[in-house]
Amino acid sequence: MGWLNNLFGGKVLLTENNRDIIYKLFGSLNANQMGTSDRALLEEGYESNVDVYAVIKKIVDTYKAVPVIVEKRTSKGWELLEDSSIHDLMANPNVGKGYTWDDIEEMIMIYLLCNGNSYMIGENGFSSMIQEVDILPAPSIEIVSGNDFFMPNARYDFTLNTQTRSYSQDEIEHIRLFNPSYSTVSESLKGLSPIAIASRVVQVGNDRWDADANLLQNRGAIGLITDKSNRPMTGEEAAKVQSSFDSQTTGTRNFGKVKVTNKDLSYIQMAMSSTDLQILEKGVVNLRAICNVFGLDSSLFNDPANKTFNNRQEAEKALYTNAIMPIANKISQKHTQFLCKNHYPDGSVRMRKDFDEVEALQRDKKMEAEKDKIVMDGINVVLTMPISADAKRILLIEQYELSEELAAVMTTTPPPAI
């Protein structure tokens, strides 16, 4: 115990070897920290975390499946356009790279959900109208501005490998998720990443998968039959035993096995402890936290404790109302300003996602229609009763909560034919 007392008393010099020993005995004494750069959010948060990837993919795929419509404002309101220069642009958004509009939407959503920012540029060619669009990688953009909060004169500097370009605010469509915490004007123009909000949960998830792999790889055998004698081993013998132990007990090929030696023997338990097993069970907690950040219900991802038919129906509806529709409105407004205003400077055309045919959002409408039918049937019954008009009016007001004006009108008109 003297060595441990010296360690915790600060008397042991932490050499590289000592750090290795301490880590094996006690694990890391400091929690791992996830990077905060845009690239780290993508690599450590999205590309390396199965839960984050699954949640974002669900949002992106659902968003892309909702059709985009183009509408023109007329004296009668907004009317659908079937053929316009916006439709031509969406049909071939980037010929050189072979992008489809689905590709454009996917890139916008992934950068927005991972980094809190998406950047789209338009190429005019020989026309005054935008002929093609491209999405700049969010980690490659630096926003530079003046110190005037009210007139920031922002510039977007793009750097990728040796290629550099600079764009003004008018030349780029910047969609961002509002970040209320900033200390400079440039910071006020940059969005907040949902992954950054959930960084601790995301890092715990990454560490949990590392722990899972470590438990399987380094806890291969479940026990050992060993010598009970008190004769100490020499250093050379200990090294040989360690080498033999590593080769015969670690790795998934040895999972569940018990190794036997040839001396006075006893059994030593080596299987995962209850604490080890709890690490494997914490994944659902991380998933629920990540779902909360992105506005989703965990029942969409096979959460066993939150998986009922009613929950599933409500979760599908909430996927649209909480996650898809708010961000779709934000993107549509930006597209209208950047693309539609470029093609139709009078501001008479807009783009938006059409949610009218989404099945998960129609259930309430169907229920309301059924309720309305029941109410109307009841009103018709009252109107055909052999009672006075005043009695009918009172019944309509008290039982069906109609206004006095409407009830008066309905009871003075001829009753419906049966």
C-alpha positions as CSV (number, residue, x, y, z in Angstrom):
1,M,0.0,0.0,0.0
2,G,3.0,2.3,0.3
3,W,3.2,2.9,-3.4
4,L,-0.5,3.9,-3.5
5,N,-0.1,6.1,-0.5
6,N,2.8,7.8,-2.2
7,L,0.7,8.2,-5.4
8,F,-2.2,9.9,-3.7
9,G,0.1,11.8,-1.5
10,G,1.7,13.3,-4.6
11,K,5.1,11.6,-4.0
12,V,5.2,9.5,-7.1
13,L,6.7,10.9,-10.3
14,L,4.2,10.3,-13.1
15,T,6.3,8.8,-15.8
16,E,4.8,7.5,-19.0
17,N,5.0,4.0,-17.6
18,N,3.3,5.0,-14.4
19,R,0.5,6.7,-16.3
20,D,-0.1,3.5,-18.2
21,I,-0.3,1.5,-14.9
22,I,-2.6,4.1,-13.3
23,Y,-4.9,4.1,-16.3
24,K,-5.2,0.3,-16.2
25,L,-5.9,0.3,-12.5
26,F,-8.3,3.3,-12.2
27,G,-9.2,4.4,-15.8
28,S,-8.9,8.0,-16.9
29,L,-9.0,10.5,-14.0
30,N,-10.4,13.1,-16.4
31,A,-13.4,12.8,-18.7
32,N,-12.6,12.9,-22.3
33,Q,-13.6,16.1,-24.0
34,M,-15.1,16.4,-27.5
35,G,-13.6,18.9,-29.9
36,T,-15.6,22.1,-30.4
37,S,-14.4,23.0,-34.0
38,D,-16.8,22.5,-36.9
39,R,-14.7,19.7,-38.2
40,A,-14.6,18.0,-34.8
41,L,-18.4,18.2,-34.5
42,L,-18.7,16.4,-37.8
43,E,-16.0,13.8,-37.2
44,E,-16.5,13.1,-33.5
45,G,-20.2,13.9,-33.2
46,Y,-21.8,12.8,-36.5
47,E,-19.4,10.4,-38.2
48,S,-18.3,8.5,-35.0
49,N,-21.5,8.4,-33.0
50,V,-24.1,5.9,-34.1
51,D,-27.0,7.5,-32.2
52,V,-26.3,11.0,-33.5
53,Y,-25.9,9.6,-37.0
54,A,-29.2,7.7,-36.8
55,V,-31.2,10.7,-35.4
56,I,-29.8,13.1,-38.0
57,K,-30.3,10.6,-40.8
58,K,-34.0,10.2,-39.7
59,I,-34.5,13.9,-39.8
60,V,-32.7,14.4,-43.2
61,D,-34.5,11.5,-44.9
62,T,-37.9,12.6,-43.7
63,Y,-37.2,16.2,-44.7
64,K,-36.2,15.2,-48.2
65,A,-39.3,13.0,-48.7
66,V,-41.5,16.1,-48.3
67,P,-42.0,17.7,-51.8
68,V,-41.0,21.2,-52.5
69,I,-43.6,23.4,-54.2
70,V,-43.2,26.8,-55.9
71,E,-46.1,29.3,-55.5
72,K,-46.9,32.7,-57.0
73,R,-48.8,35.4,-55.2
74,T,-51.9,36.6,-57.1
75,S,-55.0,38.6,-56.2
76,K,-56.6,35.4,-55.1
77,G,-53.7,34.4,-52.8
78,W,-50.9,32.0,-53.3
79,E,-51.3,29.7,-56.4
80,L,-49.2,26.7,-57.4
81,L,-46.7,27.1,-60.2
82,E,-46.1,24.0,-62.2
83,D,-43.4,25.3,-64.5
84,S,-40.9,28.0,-63.7
85,S,-37.2,28.9,-63.8
86,I,-37.0,27.7,-60.2
87,H,-38.2,24.2,-61.3
88,D,-35.5,24.2,-63.9
89,L,-32.9,25.0,-61.3
90,M,-34.1,22.3,-59.0
91,A,-34.0,19.8,-61.9
92,N,-30.3,20.5,-62.5
93,P,-28.9,22.3,-59.5
94,N,-25.2,21.6,-60.4
95,V,-24.4,19.9,-63.7
96,G,-20.6,19.8,-63.1
97,K,-21.0,17.8,-59.9
98,G,-24.1,15.9,-61.0
99,Y,-26.1,17.0,-57.9
100,T,-29.8,16.4,-57.6
101,W,-32.0,18.7,-55.4
102,D,-32.1,15.8,-52.9
103,D,-28.3,16.1,-52.7
104,I,-28.5,19.8,-52.1
105,E,-31.1,19.4,-49.3
106,E,-29.2,16.6,-47.7
107,M,-26.0,18.7,-47.5
108,I,-27.9,21.8,-46.2
109,M,-29.6,19.7,-43.5
110,I,-26.5,17.8,-42.3
111,Y,-24.3,20.9,-42.0
112,L,-27.1,22.8,-40.3
113,L,-27.9,20.0,-37.8
114,C,-24.2,19.2,-37.1
115,N,-22.6,22.6,-37.3
116,G,-25.5,25.0,-36.9
117,N,-24.7,26.6,-40.2
118,S,-25.1,25.9,-43.9
119,Y,-23.7,28.0,-46.8
120,M,-25.1,27.9,-50.4
121,I,-23.6,29.8,-53.3
122,G,-25.2,30.6,-56.6
123,E,-23.5,30.6,-60.0
124,N,-25.0,33.0,-62.6
125,G,-23.0,32.0,-65.6
126,F,-23.8,34.4,-68.4
127,S,-27.2,35.3,-67.0
128,S,-28.3,37.6,-64.3
129,M,-30.2,34.7,-62.8
130,I,-28.7,31.9,-60.6
131,Q,-28.2,28.9,-62.9
132,E,-26.5,26.5,-60.5
133,V,-25.9,26.2,-56.8
134,D,-23.3,24.6,-54.6
135,I,-23.0,23.9,-50.9
136,L,-19.8,25.0,-49.2
137,P,-18.5,22.7,-46.4
138,A,-19.2,24.5,-43.1
139,P,-15.8,23.7,-41.5
140,S,-14.1,25.6,-44.4
141,I,-15.9,28.9,-43.8
142,E,-14.7,31.7,-41.6
143,I,-17.0,34.7,-41.0
144,V,-15.2,38.0,-40.9
145,S,-17.0,41.2,-40.0
146,G,-16.5,44.7,-38.8
147,N,-17.1,45.8,-35.2
148,D,-20.4,47.6,-35.9
149,F,-23.1,45.4,-34.5
150,F,-25.8,47.1,-36.6
151,M,-23.8,47.2,-39.9
152,P,-21.4,44.2,-39.6
153,N,-20.5,44.1,-43.4
154,A,-19.9,40.4,-43.1
155,R,-17.5,38.5,-45.4
156,Y,-17.4,34.7,-45.8
157,D,-13.9,33.4,-46.4
158,F,-13.7,29.9,-47.9
159,T,-10.5,27.8,-47.6
160,L,-10.1,24.2,-48.7
161,N,-6.6,22.8,-49.2
162,T,-4.9,25.6,-51.3
163,Q,-8.1,27.0,-52.7
164,T,-9.5,30.2,-51.2
165,R,-12.4,32.5,-52.1
166,S,-14.3,35.3,-50.4
167,Y,-18.0,35.9,-50.6
168,S,-20.1,38.9,-49.6
169,Q,-23.5,38.5,-47.8
170,D,-25.3,39.0,-51.0
171,E,-23.4,36.2,-52.7
172,I,-24.2,33.5,-50.2
173,E,-27.2,32.0,-48.6
174,H,-26.3,31.5,-44.9
175,I,-28.8,29.5,-42.9
176,R,-28.0,29.3,-39.2
177,L,-29.5,28.1,-35.9
178,F,-29.5,31.1,-33.6
179,N,-26.7,31.3,-31.0
180,P,-27.6,33.7,-28.1
181,S,-24.1,33.6,-26.6
182,Y,-21.4,35.6,-28.3
183,S,-18.7,38.1,-27.4
184,T,-17.9,39.6,-30.9
185,V,-19.9,40.7,-33.9
186,S,-18.4,37.9,-36.0
187,E,-19.5,35.3,-33.4
188,S,-23.0,36.8,-33.4
189,L,-23.3,35.8,-37.1
190,K,-22.5,32.2,-36.6
191,G,-25.1,29.5,-35.7
192,L,-25.2,27.1,-32.7
193,S,-24.6,23.4,-33.3
194,P,-27.1,21.0,-31.6
195,I,-24.2,18.5,-31.3
196,A,-22.3,21.1,-29.3
197,I,-25.2,21.4,-26.9
198,A,-25.2,17.6,-26.5
199,S,-21.4,17.3,-26.6
200,R,-21.1,15.7,-23.1
201,V,-23.8,13.1,-24.0
202,V,-22.2,12.5,-27.4
203,Q,-18.8,12.0,-25.9
204,V,-20.2,9.6,-23.3
205,G,-21.8,7.7,-26.1
206,N,-18.4,7.5,-27.9
207,D,-16.7,6.4,-24.7
208,R,-19.4,3.8,-24.1
209,W,-18.8,2.1,-27.4
210,D,-15.0,2.2,-26.7
211,A,-15.8,0.6,-23.4
212,D,-18.0,-2.0,-25.0
213,A,-15.2,-2.9,-27.5
214,N,-12.7,-3.0,-24.6
215,L,-14.9,-5.3,-22.5
216,L,-15.3,-7.7,-25.4
217,Q,-11.7,-7.6,-26.6
218,N,-9.9,-7.6,-23.2
219,R,-12.4,-9.6,-21.2
220,G,-12.5,-12.6,-23.5
221,A,-12.4,-15.5,-21.0
222,I,-14.8,-15.6,-18.1
223,G,-12.4,-17.1,-15.6
224,L,-9.1,-18.8,-14.9
225,I,-8.1,-22.0,-13.1
226,T,-4.8,-21.2,-11.3
227,D,-2.1,-22.3,-8.8
228,K,-3.0,-21.7,-5.1
229,S,0.6,-22.1,-3.8
230,N,2.4,-19.1,-2.2
231,R,5.7,-19.5,-4.0
232,P,6.4,-16.1,-5.7
233,M,7.4,-15.9,-9.3
234,T,10.5,-14.3,-10.7
235,G,10.2,-11.4,-13.0
236,E,11.0,-13.6,-16.0
237,E,8.3,-16.1,-15.0
238,A,5.8,-13.3,-14.4
239,A,6.5,-11.9,-17.9
240,K,6.0,-15.4,-19.5
241,V,2.7,-15.9,-17.5
242,Q,1.5,-12.5,-18.6
243,S,2.3,-13.2,-22.2
244,S,0.6,-16.6,-22.1
245,F,-2.4,-15.1,-20.3
246,D,-2.8,-12.3,-23.0
247,S,-2.6,-14.8,-25.9
248,Q,-5.0,-17.3,-24.4
249,T,-7.6,-15.2,-22.6
250,T,-8.1,-11.9,-24.5
251,G,-10.0,-11.4,-27.7
252,T,-13.5,-12.4,-28.8
253,R,-12.4,-15.9,-29.9
254,N,-12.0,-16.7,-26.2
255,F,-15.3,-15.2,-25.1
256,G,-17.0,-17.4,-22.5
257,K,-14.1,-19.9,-22.1
258,V,-12.4,-21.0,-18.9
259,K,-8.7,-21.7,-19.1
260,V,-7.1,-24.5,-17.0
261,T,-3.5,-24.8,-15.7
262,N,-1.8,-27.9,-14.3
263,K,-1.2,-27.3,-10.6
264,D,-3.1,-27.1,-7.3
265,L,-6.1,-25.3,-8.7
266,S,-8.9,-22.8,-7.8
267,Y,-11.3,-20.8,-9.9
268,I,-11.1,-17.0,-10.2
269,Q,-14.1,-15.1,-11.7
270,M,-13.2,-12.9,-14.6
271,A,-16.5,-12.2,-16.3
272,M,-18.0,-8.7,-16.6
273,S,-19.0,-7.3,-13.3
274,S,-22.4,-5.7,-12.7
275,T,-20.8,-2.3,-13.1
276,D,-19.3,-3.3,-16.5
277,L,-22.8,-4.5,-17.6
278,Q,-24.4,-1.2,-16.6
279,I,-22.1,0.5,-19.0
280,L,-23.7,-1.5,-21.8
281,E,-27.2,-0.6,-20.6
282,K,-26.6,3.2,-20.5
283,G,-26.9,3.5,-24.2
284,V,-30.7,4.1,-24.1
285,V,-30.2,7.1,-21.7
286,N,-27.8,8.7,-24.2
287,L,-30.2,8.0,-27.1
288,R,-33.1,9.7,-25.2
289,A,-31.0,12.8,-24.4
290,I,-29.8,13.1,-28.1
291,C,-33.4,12.7,-29.3
292,N,-34.5,15.5,-26.9
293,V,-31.9,17.9,-28.3
294,F,-33.1,17.3,-31.9
295,G,-36.8,17.3,-30.9
296,L,-37.5,13.6,-31.6
297,D,-39.1,10.8,-29.6
298,S,-36.9,7.9,-28.7
299,S,-39.6,5.4,-29.6
300,L,-38.7,6.0,-33.3
301,F,-35.4,4.3,-32.5
302,N,-36.6,1.1,-30.8
303,D,-36.4,2.4,-27.2
304,P,-38.0,-0.7,-25.5
305,A,-39.3,1.3,-22.5
306,N,-41.0,3.9,-24.8
307,K,-42.4,1.7,-27.5
308,T,-46.2,1.4,-27.7
309,F,-48.5,1.8,-30.7
310,N,-49.9,5.1,-29.4
311,N,-46.4,6.4,-28.6
312,R,-45.3,5.5,-32.1
313,Q,-48.2,7.4,-33.7
314,E,-47.5,10.5,-31.5
315,A,-43.8,10.2,-32.2
316,E,-44.3,10.2,-35.9
317,K,-46.4,13.3,-35.7
318,A,-43.9,15.0,-33.3
319,L,-41.1,14.2,-35.8
320,Y,-42.8,16.6,-38.2
321,T,-44.2,19.2,-35.8
322,N,-41.1,19.5,-33.5
323,A,-38.2,18.7,-35.8
324,I,-39.0,18.9,-39.5
325,M,-41.5,21.7,-39.9
326,P,-39.7,24.5,-38.0
327,I,-36.4,23.9,-39.8
328,A,-38.2,23.5,-43.1
329,N,-39.9,26.9,-42.6
330,K,-36.5,28.5,-41.9
331,I,-34.9,27.0,-45.0
332,S,-37.8,27.9,-47.2
333,Q,-37.7,31.5,-46.2
334,K,-34.0,31.6,-47.0
335,H,-34.5,29.9,-50.4
336,T,-37.3,32.4,-51.1
337,Q,-34.9,35.4,-50.3
338,F,-31.9,33.9,-52.1
339,L,-33.2,32.0,-55.1
340,C,-36.8,33.2,-55.8
341,K,-35.9,36.9,-55.3
342,N,-33.1,36.4,-57.7
343,H,-35.3,34.8,-60.4
344,Y,-38.4,37.0,-59.6
345,P,-37.2,40.3,-58.2
346,D,-40.7,41.5,-57.5
347,G,-41.0,39.0,-54.6
348,S,-44.1,37.4,-56.1
349,V,-42.7,33.8,-55.9
350,R,-41.9,31.6,-53.0
351,M,-40.6,28.1,-52.2
352,R,-41.9,25.9,-49.4
353,K,-42.3,22.3,-48.3
354,D,-45.8,20.9,-48.8
355,F,-46.9,18.9,-45.8
356,D,-50.6,18.6,-46.9
357,E,-50.1,14.9,-47.9
358,V,-48.1,13.8,-44.9
359,E,-50.1,10.9,-43.4
360,A,-48.9,11.4,-39.8
361,L,-50.3,15.0,-39.9
362,Q,-53.7,14.0,-41.4
363,R,-54.9,11.9,-38.5
364,D,-56.0,14.9,-36.5
365,K,-57.8,16.4,-39.5
366,K,-59.7,13.1,-40.0
367,M,-60.7,13.1,-36.4
368,E,-61.8,16.7,-36.5
369,A,-63.8,16.0,-39.6
370,E,-65.5,13.0,-37.9
371,K,-66.3,15.2,-34.9
372,D,-67.7,17.9,-37.1
373,K,-70.0,15.4,-38.8
374,I,-71.3,14.2,-35.5
375,V,-72.0,17.7,-34.4
376,M,-73.7,18.6,-37.7
377,D,-75.9,15.4,-37.5
378,G,-76.9,16.5,-34.0
379,I,-77.7,20.0,-35.1
380,N,-79.8,18.6,-38.0
381,V,-81.7,16.5,-35.5
382,V,-82.5,19.6,-33.3
383,L,-83.6,21.6,-36.4
384,T,-86.1,18.9,-37.4
385,M,-87.6,18.5,-33.9
386,P,-91.4,19.4,-33.6
387,I,-90.6,22.2,-31.1
388,S,-90.6,26.0,-31.3
389,A,-87.9,28.0,-32.9
390,D,-87.0,29.5,-29.5
391,A,-86.6,26.0,-28.0
392,K,-84.4,24.9,-30.9
393,R,-82.3,28.1,-30.5
394,I,-81.7,27.4,-26.8
395,L,-80.8,23.8,-27.5
396,L,-78.2,24.8,-30.2
397,I,-76.7,27.3,-27.8
398,E,-76.6,25.1,-24.7
399,Q,-75.8,21.7,-26.2
400,Y,-73.6,22.6,-29.2
401,E,-72.2,26.0,-28.0
402,L,-73.3,27.9,-31.1
403,S,-73.3,31.7,-30.8
404,E,-76.7,33.4,-30.3
405,E,-76.4,35.0,-33.8
406,L,-75.7,31.7,-35.6
407,A,-78.4,29.8,-33.7
408,A,-80.9,32.6,-34.5
409,V,-80.1,32.4,-38.2
410,M,-80.3,28.6,-38.3
411,T,-83.7,28.4,-36.5
412,T,-85.3,31.0,-38.8
413,T,-84.3,29.2,-42.0
414,P,-86.3,26.2,-43.3
415,P,-85.3,22.9,-41.7
416,P,-83.1,20.6,-43.9
417,A,-84.9,17.9,-45.9
418,I,-84.8,14.4,-44.4
